[in-house]
Amino acid sequence: LDGYDGISASSNNGGGGGGGNAISVEVPAPSANLVEMCGPASLATVDGFEQCSDGCELARCCSQPIEVCKVTNPTMCQQYKPCAVMLDGDAAGTVTSKIS
């Protein structure tokens, strides 16, 4: 499954009212330095922004609607809190404007 390298994913054929199209994903533990990778100093650089984005990609399912992607170990999503800056339009806009 593209975009979920290292993540166990399977199709949910259970039906259960959601159409059965959601995938089930087991989110792996984040990088030990995720807080640093997604910190202000790191996000101030293009490379740092990309490292944070790459580190947070593993938890993409955590921010998806359950009808689209179901996390089989939702407590792991809490360990990806530093990724919240990637969802903040202001932070992304600041970095994007620096890249452009």
C-alpha positions as CSV (number, residue, x, y, z in Angstrom):
1,L,0.0,0.0,0.0
2,D,1.7,3.2,-1.1
3,G,2.4,5.8,1.6
4,Y,2.2,3.3,4.4
5,D,5.7,1.7,4.3
6,G,6.3,-0.4,7.4
7,I,2.6,-0.3,8.4
8,S,0.4,-3.3,8.5
9,A,-2.7,-2.6,6.5
10,S,-5.6,-4.7,5.5
11,S,-8.9,-4.2,3.8
12,N,-11.9,-4.1,6.1
13,N,-14.4,-6.4,4.5
14,G,-16.7,-6.3,7.5
15,G,-19.3,-4.1,5.9
16,G,-20.7,-2.7,9.2
17,G,-22.6,0.2,7.6
18,G,-19.5,2.0,6.3
19,G,-19.5,0.3,3.0
20,G,-16.5,-1.9,3.9
21,N,-14.1,0.4,2.1
22,A,-12.0,1.5,5.1
23,I,-8.6,0.1,5.5
24,S,-7.3,-1.0,8.9
25,V,-3.9,0.2,9.8
26,E,-1.5,-0.6,12.7
27,V,0.5,2.6,13.3
28,P,4.1,2.0,14.2
29,A,5.9,3.8,17.1
30,P,7.2,7.2,16.0
31,S,10.9,8.1,15.6
32,A,12.6,8.7,19.0
33,N,13.4,12.3,17.9
34,L,10.0,13.2,16.5
35,V,9.7,16.1,18.9
36,E,13.0,17.6,17.7
37,M,12.1,16.9,14.0
38,C,8.9,18.8,14.3
39,G,10.2,21.6,16.6
40,P,10.3,25.2,15.6
41,A,14.0,25.2,14.7
42,S,13.6,22.2,12.5
43,L,10.5,23.5,10.8
44,A,12.3,26.8,10.0
45,T,14.2,24.9,7.3
46,V,13.1,23.1,4.2
47,D,15.0,19.9,5.2
48,G,13.5,20.0,8.7
49,F,10.0,20.5,7.4
50,E,10.5,17.5,5.1
51,Q,11.9,15.4,7.9
52,C,8.9,16.2,10.1
53,S,6.5,15.5,7.3
54,D,8.1,12.2,6.6
55,G,8.1,11.2,10.3
56,C,4.4,12.1,10.6
57,E,3.4,10.3,7.4
58,L,3.4,7.0,9.4
59,A,0.5,8.3,11.4
60,R,-1.5,9.7,8.5
61,C,-4.4,7.3,9.3
62,C,-4.7,8.9,12.8
63,S,-6.2,12.0,11.2
64,Q,-8.4,10.3,8.7
65,P,-12.1,9.7,9.2
66,I,-12.7,6.2,10.5
67,E,-14.8,5.4,7.4
68,V,-11.6,5.9,5.3
69,C,-8.9,4.5,7.6
70,K,-9.3,2.7,10.9
71,V,-6.3,2.6,13.3
72,T,-6.1,-0.8,15.0
73,N,-4.0,0.7,17.8
74,P,-5.4,4.2,18.4
75,T,-3.3,4.8,21.6
76,M,-0.2,5.0,19.4
77,C,-1.7,8.1,17.7
78,Q,-1.1,10.0,20.9
79,Q,2.7,9.6,20.5
80,Y,2.4,11.6,17.2
81,K,1.2,14.8,19.0
82,P,4.3,16.7,17.7
83,C,2.8,16.2,14.2
84,A,-0.1,18.6,15.1
85,V,2.1,21.4,13.7
86,M,1.8,19.8,10.3
87,L,-2.0,20.2,10.4
88,D,-1.8,23.8,11.6
89,G,-2.3,25.9,8.5
90,D,-0.3,28.8,9.9
91,A,2.8,26.7,10.5
92,A,2.6,25.0,7.1
93,G,1.9,28.4,5.4
94,T,4.9,30.0,7.0
95,V,7.2,27.2,5.8
96,T,5.6,26.9,2.4
97,S,6.1,30.7,1.9
98,K,9.7,30.3,2.8
99,I,10.1,27.4,0.3
100,S,8.4,29.3,-2.6
